[in-house]
Amino acid sequence: MEHRFVSIPELKEAGDMRGSKDPSWMAVTPTYIPMKNAIYYSLAAGYAEEKGSDLIIGGHNADDARVFEDTSEEFFADLRKTLYAASPRFRTNGLVILRPLKDLSKPKVVKLAAEVGVPFELTWSCNRAGELHCWKCAGCAQRRQAFEKAGITDPLKPKKV
């Protein structure tokens, strides 16, 4: 299987744009990244079309859908229409975007991941760049809560957070 790394411009969270003169940034969750999933899925669709794949798999969970509009059923229905409109290959052969975790809460995802042997030490949840999780941002807080509710020890969590 080929892995391709794509360099994309730095994407900013709404929380990083709060100083902007646009008041609409105050209305969204601070961890919202404008157009993030539209960008990611467009890149995945381009790669799928190039490689002749008819399947894209996303890892969004039920908790994501409560916070981020770009993980909703409506978003994916509209995205599928857009991708079909942009690709003769997808219109002919079809394209399926699977989201097998969409009905699971974060703690249930952690439990499932533990059951199938996911190497948690290789996972990343922090909303900030760096080599270590900051354990202060929303992503780290959600990770900590998910592991605690799942009753699983997070190998990345420091003893005192």
C-alpha positions in Angstrom: 0.0 0.0 0.0 1.4 3.4 -0.9 1.4 6.2 1.6 1.4 9.7 0.2 2.1 12.7 2.3 0.6 16.0 1.1 1.8 19.3 2.3 -1.1 21.7 2.9 -1.1 25.3 4.1 -1.2 25.8 7.8 -4.8 25.6 8.9 -5.9 27.8 11.8 -8.5 27.0 14.4 -11.3 29.5 15.0 -9.8 30.1 18.5 -6.7 31.3 16.8 -8.7 33.8 14.8 -10.6 35.3 17.7 -8.7 38.6 17.3 -10.1 39.0 13.8 -12.6 41.8 13.2 -15.1 39.2 12.0 -17.5 38.5 14.9 -18.6 35.2 13.3 -15.5 33.5 14.8 -17.0 33.9 18.2 -20.1 31.8 17.2 -18.1 28.6 16.5 -16.2 26.2 18.8 -12.6 27.3 19.2 -11.3 24.0 17.7 -13.2 24.5 14.4 -10.9 24.6 11.5 -12.5 26.4 8.5 -13.2 24.0 5.6 -11.0 21.3 7.2 -13.0 18.2 6.1 -13.8 19.7 2.7 -10.1 20.0 2.2 -9.2 16.6 3.5 -11.9 14.7 1.7 -11.2 16.6 -1.6 -7.5 15.5 -1.3 -8.7 11.9 -0.5 -11.1 11.9 -3.5 -8.4 13.2 -5.8 -6.1 10.4 -4.7 -8.9 7.8 -4.9 -9.7 8.9 -8.4 -6.1 8.8 -9.4 -5.6 5.3 -8.0 -8.9 3.9 -9.2 -10.4 3.5 -5.8 -14.1 3.7 -5.1 -13.8 4.0 -1.4 -12.8 6.5 1.2 -12.9 5.7 4.9 -13.2 8.4 7.5 -12.8 8.2 11.3 -15.4 10.6 12.6 -17.4 9.6 15.7 -20.8 10.6 17.1 -19.2 13.2 19.4 -17.6 14.9 16.4 -21.0 15.3 14.7 -22.5 17.1 17.7 -19.8 19.8 17.5 -18.6 20.0 13.9 -21.1 20.6 11.0 -18.6 19.1 8.5 -19.0 15.7 10.0 -22.8 15.6 9.6 -24.9 13.4 7.4 -25.9 16.5 5.4 -22.3 17.5 4.8 -21.4 14.0 3.5 -24.5 13.9 1.3 -23.6 17.2 -0.2 -19.9 16.3 -0.5 -20.8 13.1 -2.4 -22.9 15.2 -4.9 -20.0 17.6 -5.3 -17.5 14.9 -5.9 -19.7 13.2 -8.4 -20.2 16.5 -10.2 -16.4 16.9 -10.4 -15.5 13.4 -11.5 -16.6 11.5 -14.5 -15.0 8.4 -13.0 -17.0 8.6 -9.8 -20.2 9.2 -11.8 -19.5 6.1 -13.8 -18.0 3.8 -11.1 -19.4 5.3 -7.9 -17.7 6.4 -4.8 -18.5 5.4 -1.2 -17.4 7.4 1.8 -17.6 5.0 4.8 -17.6 6.3 8.3 -17.7 3.2 10.5 -17.4 5.0 13.8 -20.1 7.7 13.1 -22.5 6.2 15.7 -19.9 5.5 18.4 -19.0 7.9 21.2 -15.3 8.7 21.8 -15.2 6.3 24.8 -16.7 3.5 22.7 -14.1 4.2 20.0 -11.4 3.9 22.6 -12.8 0.6 23.8 -13.1 -0.8 20.2 -9.5 0.4 19.4 -8.2 -1.4 22.5 -10.0 -4.6 21.5 -8.5 -4.6 18.0 -5.0 -3.7 19.3 -4.6 -0.1 18.1 -1.1 1.2 19.3 -2.4 4.1 21.3 1.2 5.4 21.7 1.2 6.2 18.0 -2.1 8.2 18.1 -2.4 12.0 18.2 -5.3 14.0 19.7 -3.7 17.3 20.6 -4.9 20.4 18.7 -1.5 22.0 19.0 1.7 21.2 17.1 4.6 19.6 18.9 6.2 16.4 19.8 4.1 15.8 23.0 0.5 16.4 23.8 -0.1 19.7 25.6 -2.8 18.2 27.8 -4.5 21.6 28.0 -6.4 22.0 24.7 -9.9 20.6 23.9 -8.5 17.7 22.0 -6.4 16.5 24.9 -9.3 17.0 27.3 -11.6 14.9 25.2 -8.9 12.2 24.9 -8.4 12.2 28.6 -12.2 11.9 29.2 -12.6 9.2 26.6 -9.9 7.0 28.0 -11.2 7.5 31.6 -14.8 6.7 30.6 -13.6 3.7 28.6 -11.6 2.5 31.7 -8.4 2.2 29.6 -5.0 3.6 30.6 -3.7 6.0 28.0 0.0 5.3 27.4 0.6 8.9 26.5 -0.9 10.6 29.5 1.7 11.8 32.0 1.1 10.9 35.6 0.0 14.3 36.6 -2.2 16.3 34.3 
